[in-house]
Amino acid sequence: AQTVTQSQPEMSVQEAETVTLSCTYDTSESDYYLFWYKQPPSRQMILVIRQEAYKQQNATENRFSVNFQKAAKSFSLKISDSQLGDAAMYFCAYRRRETSGSRLTFGEGTQLTVNP
Amino acid sequence: NAGVMQNPRHLVRRRGQEARLRCSPMKGHSHVYWYRQLPEEGLKFMVYLQKENIIDESGMPKERFSAEFPKEGPSILRIQQVVRGDSAAYFCASSPQSLYRGSGNTIYFGEGSWLTVV
């Protein structure tokens, strides 16, 4: 079974600075997808960024980027120029690639605080 | 393009009553997933459905919980004889049929339904 581990229950960062959230996963599959979702106080689940395992290039979305290390099964999220609106719970998630679809497996989350 | 729609957003039930949570997937999406989030915890997978089929229900409690996704209409998560421990946020998510690489492999979430059992 696939597992996702986020070893940092809480992180904090000063506004305008950079923070990195860690995620590791365990799988025997070679083709899969990794995601970071954000859950602000409104509790809505918002997709932040997506990485396909077959792509070596790290995904980027504006101020958000990932460091995907497939051999190490590591998938960290870097937030640059942190903003107050980035404060949220961040979940790392894994999805196996299947033509018929498959579920997401989540880590336990990292609560990010942004200090003004 | 409307997102994943869940209703009700908030539901209060007395112990022993039934709770029904509804989910309409995004237009064009044929896969529906239900997740539960207990207070101060992460999201736990419950069930994965396609139209008229349950694909994976490995996360569903064996008793009192059921889910369906009929040919017509929304997906329904049904909890019979609710207990206080069922109080949680229930998230529905959807995705298109993932035959190809790309954005079709992303799962999109609704805003959640908050169940409170009193």
Boltz contact constraints between the chains, C-beta under 6 A:
constraints:
  - contact:
      token1: [A, 33]
      token2: [B, 105]
      max_distance: 6.0
  - contact:
      token1: [A, 43]
      token2: [B, 112]
      max_distance: 6.0
  - contact:
      token1: [A, 44]
      token2: [B, 111]
      max_distance: 6.0
  - contact:
      token1: [A, 45]
      token2: [B, 109]
      max_distance: 6.0
  - contact:
      token1: [A, 50]
      token2: [B, 106]
      max_distance: 6.0
  - contact:
      token1: [A, 99]
      token2: [B, 99]
      max_distance: 6.0
  - contact:
      token1: [A, 101]
      token2: [B, 31]
      max_distance: 6.0
  - contact:
      token1: [A, 101]
      token2: [B, 98]
      max_distance: 6.0
  - contact:
      token1: [A, 103]
      token2: [B, 33]
      max_distance: 6.0
  - contact:
      token1: [A, 103]
      token2: [B, 45]
      max_distance: 6.0
  - contact:
      token1: [A, 103]
      token2: [B, 48]
      max_distance: 6.0
  - contact:
      token1: [A, 104]
      token2: [B, 107]
      max_distance: 6.0
  - contact:
      token1: [A, 106]
      token2: [B, 42]
      max_distance: 6.0
  - contact:
      token1: [A, 106]
      token2: [B, 43]
      max_distance: 6.0
  - contact:
      token1: [A, 108]
      token2: [B, 42]
      max_distance: 6.0
  - contact:
      token1: [A, 109]
      token2: [B, 42]
      max_distance: 6.0
